[in-house]
Amino acid sequence: MDIFNLKNKRAIVTGGGSGIGRAISTVLAQQGALVYILDIDETGADSLLADIHKKGGRAVFKKCDISIKQEVDDAIKAAAGSKKKLDIIINNAGIAHIGSLEKTSTEDFNKLFSVNVEGVFHVMKSSLPFLKSNGGVIINMASIAASVGIKDRFAYSMTKSAVVGMTLSVAKDYINYNIRCNSISPGRVHTPFINGFLKRNYPGQEMIMFDKLSKSQPIGRMGNSKEVAHLVLYLCSDEASFVTGSNYDIDGGFTRLNN
Protein backbone atom coordinates (compact mmCIF):
# COMPACT_ATOMS: atom_id res chain seq x y z
CA MET A 1 0.00 0.00 0.00
CA ASP A 2 1.21 3.48 -0.85
CA ILE A 3 0.71 5.01 2.57
CA PHE A 4 2.25 8.13 4.13
CA ASN A 5 2.81 9.51 0.64
CA LEU A 6 3.66 13.24 0.55
CA LYS A 7 4.24 13.55 -3.18
CA ASN A 8 3.48 17.07 -4.48
CA LYS A 9 3.29 18.40 -0.91
CA ARG A 10 5.24 21.54 -0.03
CA ALA A 11 6.56 21.54 3.54
CA ILE A 12 8.32 24.01 5.82
CA VAL A 13 10.49 22.77 8.69
CA THR A 14 11.90 25.37 11.06
CA GLY A 15 15.12 24.42 12.78
CA GLY A 16 15.38 21.73 10.14
CA GLY A 17 19.17 21.62 9.91
CA SER A 18 20.00 19.61 13.01
CA GLY A 19 18.70 17.22 15.65
CA ILE A 20 15.01 16.35 15.48
CA GLY A 21 14.48 18.89 12.71
CA ARG A 22 17.07 17.22 10.53
CA ALA A 23 15.36 13.85 10.93
CA ILE A 24 11.96 15.40 10.14
CA SER A 25 13.30 17.10 7.00
CA THR A 26 14.91 13.87 5.85
CA VAL A 27 11.81 11.73 6.37
CA LEU A 28 9.44 14.21 4.70
CA ALA A 29 11.75 14.45 1.68
CA GLN A 30 12.02 10.66 1.48
CA GLN A 31 8.22 10.50 1.28
CA GLY A 32 8.11 12.89 -1.66
CA ALA A 33 7.62 16.34 -0.13
CA LEU A 34 9.51 19.41 -1.31
CA VAL A 35 11.01 20.57 2.00
CA TYR A 36 11.93 24.16 2.78
CA ILE A 37 14.36 24.22 5.68
CA LEU A 38 14.26 27.43 7.72
CA ASP A 39 17.26 27.70 10.01
CA ILE A 40 20.06 30.01 11.12
CA ASP A 41 22.63 27.19 10.88
CA GLU A 42 23.92 27.39 7.32
CA THR A 43 26.59 24.71 7.78
CA GLY A 44 24.16 22.14 9.17
CA ALA A 45 21.58 22.96 6.51
CA ASP A 46 24.08 22.66 3.64
CA SER A 47 25.12 19.23 4.91
CA LEU A 48 21.50 18.13 5.12
CA LEU A 49 20.68 19.42 1.63
CA ALA A 50 23.56 17.44 0.18
CA ASP A 51 22.34 14.29 1.93
CA ILE A 52 18.72 14.74 0.81
CA HIS A 53 19.68 15.48 -2.80
CA LYS A 54 22.04 12.50 -2.87
CA LYS A 55 19.09 10.25 -1.99
CA GLY A 56 16.88 11.76 -4.68
CA GLY A 57 14.85 14.04 -2.43
CA ARG A 58 14.02 17.71 -2.85
CA ALA A 59 14.90 20.40 -0.33
CA VAL A 60 15.70 24.12 -0.23
CA PHE A 61 17.43 26.10 2.50
CA LYS A 62 16.22 29.54 3.60
CA LYS A 63 18.27 31.26 6.28
CA CYS A 64 15.75 32.62 8.75
CA ASP A 65 15.60 33.76 12.36
CA ILE A 66 12.02 32.93 13.34
CA SER A 67 12.04 35.55 16.10
CA ILE A 68 12.21 38.26 13.40
CA LYS A 69 8.83 38.67 11.70
CA GLN A 70 10.11 40.19 8.44
CA GLU A 71 12.55 37.32 7.91
CA VAL A 72 9.73 34.84 8.47
CA ASP A 73 7.38 36.66 6.09
CA ASP A 74 10.03 36.70 3.37
CA ALA A 75 10.95 33.02 3.82
CA ILE A 76 7.32 31.85 3.86
CA LYS A 77 6.48 33.87 0.75
CA ALA A 78 9.49 32.42 -1.08
CA ALA A 79 8.54 28.88 -0.05
CA ALA A 80 4.95 29.31 -1.22
CA GLY A 81 6.27 30.37 -4.63
CA SER A 82 4.29 31.50 -7.64
CA LYS A 83 1.58 28.92 -6.94
CA LYS A 84 1.13 30.43 -3.45
CA LYS A 85 0.86 26.91 -2.08
CA LEU A 86 1.90 25.41 1.24
CA ASP A 87 0.73 22.09 2.65
CA ILE A 88 2.74 21.31 5.78
CA ILE A 89 4.19 23.56 8.48
CA ILE A 90 6.50 22.05 11.11
CA ASN A 91 7.35 24.45 13.93
CA ASN A 92 10.40 22.68 15.29
CA ALA A 93 12.91 25.48 15.95
CA GLY A 94 13.45 26.34 19.58
CA ILE A 95 16.00 27.03 22.26
CA ALA A 96 16.44 25.59 25.74
CA HIS A 97 17.21 27.10 29.13
CA ILE A 98 18.16 25.62 32.48
CA GLY A 99 17.09 27.47 35.61
CA SER A 100 14.43 27.87 38.26
CA LEU A 101 12.34 31.03 38.63
CA GLU A 102 15.04 32.62 40.79
CA LYS A 103 17.77 31.73 38.31
CA THR A 104 15.93 33.00 35.24
CA SER A 105 16.82 36.56 34.27
CA THR A 106 14.45 38.86 32.42
CA GLU A 107 16.81 38.63 29.45
CA ASP A 108 16.67 34.82 29.52
CA PHE A 109 12.88 34.87 29.81
CA ASN A 110 12.44 37.28 26.90
CA LYS A 111 14.88 35.38 24.68
CA LEU A 112 13.07 32.08 25.27
CA PHE A 113 9.72 33.74 24.60
CA SER A 114 10.90 35.46 21.41
CA VAL A 115 12.02 32.19 19.79
CA ASN A 116 9.82 29.46 21.28
CA VAL A 117 6.55 31.41 21.39
CA GLU A 118 6.75 34.44 19.11
CA GLY A 119 8.66 32.39 16.54
CA VAL A 120 5.87 29.82 16.34
CA PHE A 121 3.32 32.65 16.19
CA HIS A 122 5.19 34.34 13.31
CA VAL A 123 5.45 31.15 11.25
CA MET A 124 1.81 30.14 11.71
CA LYS A 125 0.48 33.62 10.98
CA SER A 126 2.62 34.07 7.87
CA SER A 127 1.67 30.62 6.58
CA LEU A 128 -2.03 30.85 7.26
CA PRO A 129 -3.14 32.67 4.07
CA PHE A 130 -1.49 29.95 1.96
CA LEU A 131 -2.97 27.12 4.04
CA LYS A 132 -6.50 28.54 4.04
CA SER A 133 -6.81 28.33 0.26
CA ASN A 134 -6.42 24.53 0.05
CA GLY A 135 -6.16 23.24 3.61
CA GLY A 136 -3.06 21.83 5.23
CA VAL A 137 -1.30 20.61 8.35
CA ILE A 138 0.50 22.40 11.18
CA ILE A 139 2.66 20.47 13.64
CA ASN A 140 4.07 22.37 16.61
CA MET A 141 6.91 20.87 18.63
CA ALA A 142 6.13 21.21 22.32
CA SER A 143 7.65 19.15 25.16
CA ILE A 144 6.65 17.00 28.11
CA ALA A 145 7.76 20.08 30.09
CA ALA A 146 4.41 21.58 29.08
CA SER A 147 2.48 19.07 31.16
CA VAL A 148 4.77 17.78 33.92
CA GLY A 149 7.06 19.55 36.35
CA ILE A 150 10.72 19.26 35.37
CA LYS A 151 13.37 20.63 37.70
CA ASP A 152 15.10 23.84 36.60
CA ARG A 153 13.07 24.34 33.43
CA PHE A 154 10.92 27.34 34.44
CA ALA A 155 11.12 29.50 31.29
CA TYR A 156 11.34 26.55 28.91
CA SER A 157 8.23 24.95 30.43
CA MET A 158 6.37 28.25 30.11
CA THR A 159 7.12 28.49 26.41
CA LYS A 160 6.15 24.91 25.63
CA SER A 161 2.86 25.26 27.53
CA ALA A 162 2.16 28.26 25.31
CA VAL A 163 2.87 26.16 22.23
CA VAL A 164 0.26 23.59 23.27
CA GLY A 165 -2.26 26.36 23.96
CA MET A 166 -1.68 27.96 20.55
CA THR A 167 -2.05 24.56 18.91
CA LEU A 168 -5.48 23.93 20.42
CA SER A 169 -6.67 27.43 19.55
CA VAL A 170 -5.57 27.24 15.91
CA ALA A 171 -7.07 23.75 15.56
CA LYS A 172 -10.46 25.02 16.67
CA ASP A 173 -10.42 28.34 14.79
CA TYR A 174 -9.43 26.90 11.40
CA ILE A 175 -11.02 23.46 11.31
CA ASN A 176 -13.55 24.68 8.72
CA TYR A 177 -10.67 25.61 6.40
CA ASN A 178 -9.52 21.98 6.40
CA ILE A 179 -6.45 22.91 8.45
CA ARG A 180 -5.38 20.33 11.00
CA CYS A 181 -3.16 21.48 13.87
CA ASN A 182 -1.49 19.17 16.40
CA SER A 183 1.49 19.30 18.73
CA ILE A 184 4.09 16.74 19.71
CA SER A 185 5.69 16.60 23.15
CA PRO A 186 8.95 14.64 23.15
CA GLY A 187 10.62 13.41 26.29
CA ARG A 188 14.39 13.05 26.31
CA VAL A 189 15.64 12.45 22.79
CA HIS A 190 19.30 11.73 22.11
CA THR A 191 20.51 14.58 19.91
CA PRO A 192 23.79 16.55 19.68
CA PHE A 193 22.21 18.99 22.17
CA ILE A 194 22.21 16.27 24.85
CA ASN A 195 25.88 15.50 24.19
CA GLY A 196 26.80 19.18 24.45
CA PHE A 197 24.75 19.63 27.60
CA LEU A 198 26.49 16.73 29.34
CA LYS A 199 29.93 17.88 28.23
CA ARG A 200 29.35 21.41 29.55
CA ASN A 201 27.68 20.51 32.81
CA TYR A 202 29.19 17.12 33.75
CA PRO A 203 32.77 17.01 32.41
CA GLY A 204 34.29 13.61 33.01
CA GLN A 205 30.94 12.14 34.04
CA GLU A 206 29.19 12.22 30.69
CA MET A 207 28.55 8.48 30.44
CA ILE A 208 27.31 8.21 34.02
CA MET A 209 24.86 11.07 33.53
CA PHE A 210 23.80 9.79 30.12
CA ASP A 211 22.90 6.45 31.68
CA LYS A 212 20.99 8.21 34.48
CA LEU A 213 19.01 10.36 32.05
CA SER A 214 18.29 7.34 29.86
CA LYS A 215 16.87 5.37 32.76
CA SER A 216 14.56 8.20 33.81
CA GLN A 217 12.26 7.01 30.99
CA PRO A 218 10.30 3.92 32.08
CA ILE A 219 11.14 2.31 28.76
CA GLY A 220 14.81 2.43 29.82
CA ARG A 221 16.35 4.62 27.13
CA MET A 222 16.15 7.98 25.39
CA GLY A 223 14.26 8.32 22.17
CA ASN A 224 15.92 9.05 18.86
CA SER A 225 15.16 11.74 16.33
CA LYS A 226 13.87 9.36 13.69
CA GLU A 227 11.17 8.05 16.04
CA VAL A 228 9.86 11.59 16.47
CA ALA A 229 10.11 12.19 12.72
CA HIS A 230 7.95 9.14 12.01
CA LEU A 231 5.22 10.49 14.30
CA VAL A 232 5.43 13.80 12.44
CA LEU A 233 5.11 11.93 9.13
CA TYR A 234 1.95 10.18 10.27
CA LEU A 235 0.33 13.41 11.47
CA CYS A 236 1.20 15.14 8.18
CA SER A 237 -0.18 12.37 6.02
CA ASP A 238 -3.69 11.76 4.74
CA GLU A 239 -3.76 8.68 7.00
CA ALA A 240 -4.17 11.13 9.90
CA SER A 241 -7.02 13.07 8.27
CA PHE A 242 -9.25 12.58 11.35
CA VAL A 243 -6.63 13.91 13.78
CA THR A 244 -6.59 17.53 14.94
CA GLY A 245 -6.42 19.48 18.17
CA SER A 246 -4.29 16.87 19.94
CA ASN A 247 -0.99 16.86 21.78
CA TYR A 248 1.06 13.67 21.43
CA ASP A 249 3.54 12.61 24.11
CA ILE A 250 6.44 10.61 22.72
CA ASP A 251 8.45 10.00 25.86
CA GLY A 252 9.02 6.34 26.64
CA GLY A 253 6.27 6.44 29.25
CA PHE A 254 7.74 9.37 31.23
CA THR A 255 4.56 11.40 31.51
CA ARG A 256 2.09 8.66 32.40
CA LEU A 257 4.15 5.87 33.94
CA ASN A 258 6.53 7.69 36.29
CA ASN A 259 4.88 7.35 39.72
Secondary structure, 3 states (H helix, E strand, C coil): CCCCCCCCCEEEEECCCCHHHHHHHHHHHHCCCEEEEEECCHHHHHHHHHHHHHCCCEEEEEECCCCCHHHHHHHHHHHHCCCCCCCEEEECCCCCCCECCCCCCHHHHHHHHHHHCHHHHHHHHHHHHHHHHHCEEEEEECCHHHCCCCCCEHHHHHHHHHHHHHHHHHHHHCHHHCEEEEEEEECCEECHHHHHHHHHHCCCCHHHHHHHHHHCCCCCCCEEHHHHHHHHHHHHCHHHCCCCCCEEEECCCHHHHCC
